[in-house]
Amino acid sequence: MRRSRSGGTLTRFSASPGTPRIRKSRALTVGWLSNDCNFRYHPDKNANDPKAADMFKEVTFSYNVLSDPDKRRQYDTAGFEAVESEGQELELDLSSLGAVNTMFAALFSKLGVPIKTTVSATVLEEALNGMVTIRPLLLGKPISKKVEKQCAHFYSVTITEEEARSGFVCQVQSSDKSKFKLLYFDQEVNGGLSLALQEDGAKTGKTTSAGMFFLGFPVYRLDQTVNSMTAAKDPDAAFFKKLDGFQPCELTELKAGTHVFAVYGDNFFKSASYTIEALCAAPFTEEKEHLRAVEAQILTKRAELSKFETEYREVLAQFTEMTSRYAQEMQDFSMLNLQIDELLKLRNEIHASYTTCPHLKRSISKSKSRGSSKEAREESQVREKKSTARERPRKKKWYNIHLKVDKRKAC
């Protein structure tokens, strides 16, 4: 769906491309967001309200431009064309934002805008250069700590051949619902670490959690951001796209040896508290099979949703076509109704023609001749009017004679 260039949120932030109005746009944005009524535009609260969905999309799109200096410059230089083509999915490095833009990110996240964040470039560079501190993490021995925002704690886990075959799980939880990322790094030849996998912490009840499961068979992850963006773009399609973010993980197993994980603090302003735990999956045979069965059922449901969406779209198209046809037919309802009445009348006359009575047949024949065409009926009406006009003088003359007779009797 292509965004309309007229009436958009950004037209309130900058009068015309080429003239930066960043300070004014920030003031307008803060004033707009401070109004509590804007919370009602979230798709979760307005499932069937297209206007609210449009407003929510405007909020998402506006923040995408206002929070990114490069996109602001592109908009100021070339207008909407320069920023519309890049889509609406947000992916920010919070460590590169100033205090004001970080506040904007927190406000928009509070509104429910699906904001994707990236790991700080500084953290990735330090890991690649081998300049990070790595703590040992023993199997079955959880560690609880706090990590500063946009920083990472690194942990190394050593597993044997048997433990690798049995399966391995690394999970992180936060009881105070902190935002974090669970990272997995590949070890480079030069001793550095390169990011291979990452899982964002997701709300699960009263906690936020993220996990990586290396069980020897395909396991899946659910990216909630995909569904949120779909709901913002097309609320009607949100139901059908509910499982679009359910995708297989890149790695299904780990080899024996030492592996490096990290917990990255992803809060906007404060440190993130967490508990990390590494486990061998050998004691969890029943759970492994249960997970495999449940995810297979989810895949089946996803296929059913896709099939149902196809059928729904086809029926909706037919319904739309028939509704349009019905509206068009109703415009000519009077003529159609008259034609139906004439056909029903003709049908009754045909039924009545099945008789041996001559006078009934003559009556039917006259009725047919009168009803054969509109012109015949009009001609018959004209003849009747002329006949009536000829009879009127006779009635008047007879009436006068009758009066004279009455007068003679009176004398």
C-alpha positions as CSV (number, residue, x, y, z in Angstrom):
1,M,0.0,0.0,0.0
2,R,1.5,3.2,-1.1
3,R,1.3,6.2,1.2
4,S,-0.6,9.2,0.1
5,R,1.5,12.3,-0.4
6,S,-1.2,14.6,0.7
7,G,-2.4,15.0,4.3
8,G,0.4,13.0,5.8
9,T,1.8,13.6,9.2
10,L,5.0,14.9,7.9
11,T,3.3,17.8,6.1
12,R,2.6,19.1,9.6
13,F,6.3,18.8,10.5
14,S,7.9,20.6,7.5
15,A,6.2,23.1,5.2
16,S,8.3,22.2,2.2
17,P,11.3,20.0,1.2
18,G,14.6,21.8,1.3
19,T,14.0,23.8,4.5
20,P,14.8,21.8,7.7
21,R,12.2,22.3,10.4
22,I,13.6,19.7,12.9
23,R,13.2,21.8,16.0
24,K,9.7,22.7,15.1
25,S,8.9,19.1,14.1
26,R,10.1,17.9,17.5
27,A,8.0,20.4,19.3
28,L,4.9,19.4,17.3
29,T,5.7,15.7,17.8
30,V,6.0,16.1,21.6
31,G,2.8,18.1,21.7
32,W,1.0,15.5,19.6
33,L,2.2,12.6,21.6
34,S,1.4,14.2,25.0
35,N,-2.3,13.8,24.2
36,D,-3.5,10.6,25.8
37,C,-6.2,10.1,23.2
38,N,-3.5,9.1,20.7
39,F,-3.2,5.7,22.5
40,R,-6.6,4.8,21.0
41,Y,-5.1,4.6,17.5
42,H,-3.3,1.3,18.2
43,P,-4.6,-1.6,16.0
44,D,-5.2,-3.8,19.1
45,K,-7.8,-1.4,20.3
46,N,-9.2,-0.5,16.9
47,A,-9.4,-3.8,15.0
48,N,-12.1,-2.5,12.6
49,D,-11.3,1.2,12.4
50,P,-9.5,2.1,9.2
51,K,-9.1,5.7,10.3
52,A,-7.3,4.6,13.4
53,A,-5.1,2.3,11.4
54,D,-4.1,5.1,9.1
55,M,-3.2,7.3,12.0
56,F,-1.1,4.5,13.5
57,K,0.7,4.1,10.2
58,E,1.3,7.9,10.1
59,V,2.9,7.7,13.6
60,T,5.1,4.8,12.6
61,F,6.2,6.5,9.3
62,S,6.8,9.9,10.9
63,Y,9.0,8.5,13.6
64,N,11.0,6.5,11.1
65,V,11.9,9.8,9.4
66,L,12.2,12.1,12.4
67,S,14.5,9.7,14.4
68,D,16.9,9.0,11.6
69,P,19.2,12.0,10.6
70,D,19.9,10.6,7.2
71,K,16.2,10.1,6.4
72,R,15.5,13.6,7.7
73,R,18.1,15.0,5.3
74,Q,16.6,12.9,2.5
75,Y,13.1,14.2,3.2
76,D,14.3,17.8,3.4
77,T,16.1,17.5,0.1
78,A,13.7,15.4,-2.0
79,G,10.5,15.0,-0.1
80,F,8.4,11.9,0.4
81,E,9.8,10.0,-2.6
82,A,13.2,9.8,-0.9
83,V,11.9,8.1,2.2
84,E,8.8,6.2,1.2
85,S,10.6,3.6,-0.8
86,E,12.5,2.4,2.2
87,G,9.4,1.0,3.9
88,Q,8.1,1.3,7.4
89,E,10.1,-1.3,9.3
90,L,12.2,0.5,11.9
91,E,15.6,-0.7,12.9
92,L,17.6,1.6,15.2
93,D,20.9,1.6,16.9
94,L,19.9,3.2,20.2
95,S,23.5,3.9,21.2
96,S,23.8,6.3,18.2
97,L,20.7,8.3,19.3
98,G,20.8,11.4,21.4
99,A,18.7,11.9,24.5
100,V,15.9,13.6,22.6
101,N,15.6,10.9,20.0
102,T,15.9,8.2,22.6
103,M,12.9,9.8,24.3
104,F,11.0,9.7,21.0
105,A,11.8,6.0,20.6
106,A,10.5,5.3,24.1
107,L,7.3,7.2,23.5
108,F,6.6,5.5,20.2
109,S,7.4,2.1,21.7
110,K,4.9,2.9,24.5
111,L,2.3,3.7,21.8
112,G,2.9,0.2,20.4
113,V,4.9,1.1,17.3
114,P,7.0,-2.0,16.4
115,I,10.5,-0.6,16.7
116,K,13.3,-3.0,15.8
117,T,16.7,-2.2,17.4
118,T,20.1,-3.4,16.4
119,V,23.1,-4.3,18.5
120,S,25.4,-1.4,19.1
121,A,28.2,-1.1,16.5
122,T,30.6,-0.5,19.3
123,V,29.8,-3.9,20.9
124,L,30.1,-5.7,17.6
125,E,33.4,-4.1,16.8
126,E,34.9,-4.9,20.3
127,A,33.7,-8.5,19.9
128,L,35.2,-8.8,16.4
129,N,38.5,-7.5,17.7
130,G,38.5,-9.8,20.7
131,M,38.3,-6.9,23.2
132,V,35.5,-8.3,25.4
133,T,35.5,-10.0,28.7
134,I,34.0,-13.6,28.6
135,R,32.7,-15.2,31.7
136,P,32.3,-19.0,32.0
137,L,28.7,-20.4,32.2
138,L,28.3,-23.9,33.6
139,L,25.5,-26.2,32.5
140,G,22.6,-26.1,35.0
141,K,24.1,-23.1,36.9
142,P,22.0,-19.9,36.3
143,I,23.7,-16.5,36.6
144,S,21.7,-13.4,37.5
145,K,23.2,-9.9,36.7
146,K,22.4,-6.4,35.4
147,V,23.7,-5.2,32.1
148,E,23.9,-1.5,31.2
149,K,21.8,-0.2,28.2
150,Q,23.5,-0.8,24.8
151,C,26.2,-3.0,26.5
152,A,26.7,-6.8,26.6
153,H,27.8,-9.5,29.0
154,F,29.6,-12.4,27.3
155,Y,29.5,-16.0,28.4
156,S,31.3,-19.2,27.2
157,V,29.7,-22.6,27.5
158,T,31.7,-25.9,26.9
159,I,29.7,-29.0,25.8
160,T,30.8,-32.5,25.1
161,E,30.0,-34.8,22.1
162,E,27.3,-36.6,24.1
163,E,25.8,-33.3,25.3
164,A,25.8,-31.9,21.8
165,R,24.0,-35.0,20.5
166,S,21.4,-34.8,23.3
167,G,20.7,-31.2,22.6
168,F,21.5,-27.9,24.1
169,V,19.4,-25.0,25.3
170,C,20.4,-21.4,26.4
171,Q,17.7,-19.2,27.9
172,V,17.5,-15.7,29.4
173,Q,14.7,-14.3,31.5
174,S,14.0,-11.0,33.1
175,S,11.5,-10.8,36.0
176,D,11.2,-7.0,35.8
177,K,10.4,-7.2,32.0
178,S,13.6,-5.6,30.9
179,K,14.3,-5.4,27.2
180,F,17.3,-7.5,26.1
181,K,18.7,-9.6,23.3
182,L,20.3,-13.1,23.5
183,L,23.2,-13.3,21.1
184,Y,25.2,-16.2,19.8
185,F,28.7,-15.6,18.3
186,D,30.9,-17.6,15.9
187,Q,34.6,-17.7,16.7
188,E,36.8,-16.3,14.0
189,V,40.3,-17.7,13.2
190,N,41.9,-14.5,14.6
191,G,40.2,-15.1,17.9
192,G,37.5,-12.5,17.3
193,L,33.8,-13.1,17.6
194,S,31.2,-12.4,14.9
195,L,27.5,-12.2,15.5
196,A,25.6,-15.3,14.1
197,L,22.2,-15.4,15.8
198,Q,20.1,-13.1,18.0
199,E,16.8,-13.4,19.7
200,D,14.8,-10.5,21.1
201,G,13.3,-10.8,24.6
202,A,9.5,-11.2,24.3
203,K,6.9,-10.8,27.0
204,T,5.7,-14.2,28.3
205,G,3.3,-13.6,31.2
206,K,5.0,-11.7,34.0
207,T,8.5,-11.9,32.5
208,T,10.4,-11.3,29.3
209,S,12.4,-14.2,27.9
210,A,14.4,-15.4,25.0
211,G,15.9,-18.8,24.2
212,M,18.0,-20.7,21.7
213,F,17.2,-24.4,21.2
214,F,19.7,-26.7,19.5
215,L,17.9,-30.0,19.6
216,G,19.0,-31.7,16.5
217,F,15.7,-31.0,14.6
218,P,14.2,-27.8,13.2
219,V,12.8,-25.5,15.8
220,Y,11.0,-22.2,15.1
221,R,11.0,-18.7,16.4
222,L,8.1,-16.2,16.3
223,D,8.8,-12.7,15.2
224,Q,6.0,-10.6,16.7
225,T,7.1,-7.5,14.8
226,V,5.9,-9.0,11.5
227,N,2.4,-9.3,12.8
228,S,2.5,-5.8,14.4
229,M,3.6,-4.2,11.1
230,T,0.9,-6.2,9.2
231,A,-1.8,-5.0,11.6
232,A,-0.6,-1.4,11.1
233,K,-0.7,-1.7,7.3
234,D,-3.8,-3.8,6.9
235,P,-5.9,-4.6,10.0
236,D,-8.1,-6.9,8.0
237,A,-5.1,-9.1,7.1
238,A,-3.7,-9.2,10.6
239,F,-5.6,-12.4,11.4
240,F,-4.3,-14.2,8.3
241,K,-0.8,-13.0,8.9
242,K,-0.7,-14.0,12.6
243,L,1.8,-16.8,12.0
244,D,3.9,-15.2,9.2
245,G,6.6,-14.5,11.7
246,F,6.8,-18.2,12.7
247,Q,10.0,-19.1,10.9
248,P,12.7,-21.9,11.4
249,C,15.9,-21.0,13.3
250,E,19.1,-21.0,11.3
251,L,20.9,-23.5,13.4
252,T,19.5,-26.8,14.7
253,E,22.5,-28.2,16.6
254,L,25.9,-27.3,18.0
255,K,29.1,-29.2,17.8
256,A,31.1,-30.2,20.8
257,G,33.4,-27.5,22.1
258,T,33.2,-24.0,23.5
259,H,30.5,-21.6,22.4
260,V,30.0,-17.9,23.2
261,F,26.7,-16.3,24.1
262,A,25.9,-12.7,25.2
263,V,23.1,-10.8,26.8
264,Y,22.7,-7.3,25.3
265,G,20.8,-4.6,27.3
266,D,18.1,-3.1,25.1
267,N,16.3,-0.8,27.5
268,F,16.0,2.9,26.5
269,F,17.3,4.5,29.7
270,K,18.1,2.0,32.4
271,S,20.1,-1.2,32.8
272,A,18.5,-4.6,32.2
273,S,18.3,-7.3,34.9
274,Y,18.4,-10.9,33.7
275,T,19.1,-14.5,34.5
276,I,20.9,-16.7,32.0
277,E,20.9,-20.5,32.1
278,A,22.5,-23.2,29.9
279,L,21.1,-26.7,29.9
280,C,21.8,-30.1,28.3
281,A,18.5,-31.4,26.9
282,A,19.2,-35.0,27.8
283,P,16.8,-35.0,30.8
284,F,14.1,-33.3,28.8
285,T,13.3,-36.1,26.2
286,E,9.5,-35.8,26.8
287,E,9.7,-32.0,26.4
288,K,11.6,-32.3,23.1
289,E,9.0,-34.5,21.6
290,H,6.2,-32.3,22.9
291,L,7.8,-29.2,21.4
292,R,8.3,-31.0,18.0
293,A,4.6,-32.0,18.0
294,V,3.3,-28.6,19.0
295,E,5.3,-26.8,16.4
296,A,4.1,-29.2,13.8
297,Q,0.5,-28.4,14.7
298,I,1.4,-24.6,14.5
299,L,2.7,-25.2,11.0
300,T,-0.5,-27.0,10.1
301,K,-2.5,-24.0,11.4
302,R,-0.4,-21.6,9.4
303,A,-1.1,-23.6,6.2
304,E,-4.8,-23.6,7.1
305,L,-4.7,-19.9,7.6
306,S,-3.1,-19.4,4.2
307,K,-5.7,-21.6,2.5
308,F,-8.5,-19.9,4.3
309,E,-7.2,-16.5,3.3
310,T,-7.1,-17.5,-0.4
311,E,-10.7,-18.7,-0.1
312,Y,-11.8,-15.6,1.8
313,R,-10.3,-13.3,-0.8
314,E,-12.1,-15.2,-3.6
315,V,-15.4,-15.1,-1.8
316,L,-14.9,-11.4,-0.9
317,A,-14.2,-10.6,-4.5
318,Q,-17.4,-12.4,-5.6
319,F,-19.4,-10.7,-2.9
320,T,-18.0,-7.3,-3.9
321,E,-18.9,-8.0,-7.5
322,M,-22.4,-9.1,-6.7
323,T,-22.9,-6.1,-4.4
324,S,-21.9,-3.8,-7.2
325,R,-24.2,-5.6,-9.6
326,Y,-27.1,-5.5,-7.2
327,A,-26.7,-1.7,-6.7
328,Q,-26.7,-1.3,-10.5
329,E,-29.8,-3.4,-10.9
330,M,-31.6,-1.5,-8.2
331,Q,-31.2,1.7,-10.2
332,D,-33.4,0.2,-12.9
333,F,-35.8,-1.4,-10.3
334,S,-38.9,0.2,-11.6
335,M,-38.5,-1.0,-15.2
336,L,-37.4,-4.4,-14.0
337,N,-40.5,-4.7,-11.7
338,L,-42.8,-3.7,-14.6
339,Q,-41.2,-6.3,-16.9
340,I,-41.7,-9.0,-14.3
341,D,-45.4,-8.0,-13.8
342,E,-46.0,-8.2,-17.5
343,L,-44.4,-11.6,-17.8
344,L,-46.4,-12.9,-14.9
345,K,-49.6,-11.5,-16.4
346,L,-48.8,-13.1,-19.8
347,R,-48.1,-16.4,-18.0
348,N,-51.6,-16.3,-16.3
349,E,-53.2,-15.6,-19.7
350,I,-51.5,-18.6,-21.3
351,H,-52.7,-20.8,-18.4
352,A,-56.2,-19.5,-19.0
353,S,-56.1,-20.2,-22.7
354,Y,-56.4,-23.9,-22.0
355,T,-60.2,-24.0,-22.4
356,T,-63.0,-25.1,-24.9
357,C,-65.3,-22.1,-24.2
358,P,-65.3,-19.8,-27.2
359,H,-66.2,-16.6,-25.3
360,L,-63.3,-17.2,-22.9
361,K,-60.9,-17.7,-25.8
362,R,-62.2,-14.5,-27.5
363,S,-61.7,-12.6,-24.2
364,I,-58.2,-14.0,-23.8
365,S,-57.5,-13.1,-27.4
366,K,-58.6,-9.6,-26.9
367,S,-56.5,-9.4,-23.7
368,K,-53.5,-10.7,-25.6
369,S,-54.0,-8.1,-28.4
370,R,-54.3,-5.3,-25.8
371,G,-51.3,-6.5,-23.9
372,S,-49.1,-7.4,-26.9
373,S,-47.5,-4.0,-26.9
374,K,-47.5,-0.7,-25.3
375,E,-48.5,1.0,-28.5
376,A,-51.7,-1.1,-28.8
377,R,-52.8,-0.2,-25.3
378,E,-52.3,3.5,-26.1
379,E,-54.3,3.2,-29.3
380,S,-57.1,1.5,-27.5
381,Q,-57.3,4.2,-24.9
382,V,-57.5,6.9,-27.7
383,R,-60.4,5.0,-29.4
384,E,-62.3,4.8,-26.1
385,K,-61.8,8.5,-25.6
386,K,-63.2,9.3,-29.1
387,S,-66.2,7.0,-28.6
388,T,-67.0,8.8,-25.3
389,A,-66.8,12.1,-26.9
390,R,-69.4,11.1,-29.6
391,E,-71.9,9.8,-27.1
392,R,-72.0,13.0,-25.0
393,P,-74.2,15.1,-27.4
394,R,-76.8,12.4,-27.6
395,K,-77.1,12.2,-23.9
396,K,-77.6,16.0,-23.8
397,K,-80.3,15.9,-26.5
398,W,-82.2,13.1,-24.8
399,Y,-82.0,15.0,-21.5
400,N,-83.5,18.1,-23.1
401,I,-86.5,16.1,-24.5
402,H,-87.1,14.5,-21.2
403,L,-87.4,17.9,-19.6
404,K,-89.9,19.2,-22.1
405,V,-92.2,16.2,-21.5
406,D,-92.1,16.8,-17.8
407,K,-93.1,20.5,-18.3
408,R,-96.2,19.5,-20.4
409,K,-97.4,17.1,-17.7
410,A,-97.0,19.9,-15.1
411,C,-99.4,22.2,-17.0
